[in-house]
Amino acid sequence: MKDTLNKAAPVIEAKGLNLTFQTGDGPVHALKDVNLTVERGDFVSFIGPSGCGKTTFLRCVAALEHPTGGSLTVNGMSPDEARRKRAYGYVFQAAGLYPWRTIAGNIALPLEIMGFSKAEQAERIERVLELVELKGFGKKFPWQLSGGMQQRASIARALAFDADILLMDEPFGALDEIVRDRLNEEVLKLWAATGKTIGFVTHSIPEAVYLSTKIVVMSPRPGRITDVIESPLPKERPLDIRDSREFIEIAHRVREGLRAGHGDEV
Amino acid sequence: MKEKALPVLAVLGIIVVIWYAAAVWMNATWVYDQAERAGTTVSFAEVVPQTMAQDRPLLPPPHQVAAELWKGVAGQAVTSKRSLVYHGFVTFRGTMMGFALGIVLGVALAVSIVRFRVMDMSVMPWAIISQTIPIVALAPMILTVANQLGIDSREVPKAVISAYLSFFPVLVSMVKGLRSPDQMQLDLLKTYNASEGETFWKLRLPASMPYFFASLKVAVAAALIGTIVGELPTGAIEGLGARMLIGSQFGEPLIMWAALFAAAILAGLLIVAVGIVERVARKRMGVPA
């Protein structure tokens, strides 16, 4: 299936995407004329203040919201179709593990629903636990794990069924900075090891610059893209790359983009 | 354990003291009357012992109730019509039937209310209204209807009355429990393309279990009260409710009080039993002990 896809075909392609919510206070323009192309293997970060539509865009890709205008394709299909084809795994801001299931049981949840055999479930659980460095924690219950470990388990859950896109909505937003640094490193390793396409929502500039090959800067009211930055940083990124001149330059450009978005808002 | 027992025992001690004082005060009237009729006078020191051992006291003191209770429980064969074990078992059986029926009804209604908006709008208000009708008024009607339908067994109307009281806490808690998963949890299952059935079995139902067990303690107590009320107007001769009524009608307060305490002990045992079931279930669901 994967091999038959044209390598050059974009994984996510949005053209003139619009989404308007009807609320009690009148229509809210959550996304306006969003154009974006994400290639296979990209690590794309979405950054911007709250209300800029970064999460909404990710939810559109996951078919959790439905655009009111424009076109959006995921792997060349509509988002709904892509979901049925298990195109993506989604990681939410909270780990959202079921307290009544063990870590292994939580990872088994999507596998059960998708109808994998017991033997294959066990084999996949082992593999993804190793991938997120939680080997040996399968029999623990969520409350026995720290917040960072819980979030890693939720990433393992999203990886378990081989979706080639990983959508992450501020996955480390609730964690402290030390844990966050460590998980950022791990996500990069994971990305290098699996070759997945990752969509990552954040409001941390260093996080966005450190992780991404492509940074999408957004601004609110109406939610729109103000800048798309292709990162020149190498794929191999030690944590101290954040002190390099290139890193600081990109971070500066992101900050400028955010400020510009705010400028015409007043 | 010691720290837990002390306050409970202290309160129990206070209750017993107040009870004795009240027994002296209430039963003394009879002693003074007797003395007046006999044309003698009695001192307070003579009154007190006489208030403790009357055949038909207005308020039997604790030791008389305890003795009667002991006589009822251990003093006869458990098959005897005078045995509180026998009557207690009849009430227990009725309670269990009503409890089971109430759980089935409460869970079934909750599931359909959460699943169908129409049920939410049509059934829920009636469920609430049903609990505002005094069960004492309703019980005789249920008996009459059961009779009309040709149901001879007293067990059925008793179970219905008991279920009528016990389904409600289960219903309310289960509705809340089945709705407890937040939007993120529901979205997660949506990303797996899970069906509504899978959402129910894998998320809503397990998430509702803590609510379910919390409601069982209330429901089992309600089922017991329902059963006892169901035993009152039936002309029933079996069960703790019937025993209480007999004691009251024949002016045998000791029988009434003993039955009352037997019912309280039964309620305590039932709640402890539900608590044990809850603890086992919670442990299996991975809740920290």
Interface residues (C-beta under 8 A of the other chain):
Chain A: A62 L64 R83 R84 R86 Y88 G89 Y90 F92 Q93 A94 G96 Y98 P99 W100 R101 T102 L109 P110 E112 I113 M114 F141 W143
Chain B: M184 Q185 D187 L188 L189 K190 T191 Y192 N193 A194 E198 K202 L203 P206 A207 M209 M285 G286 V287 P288
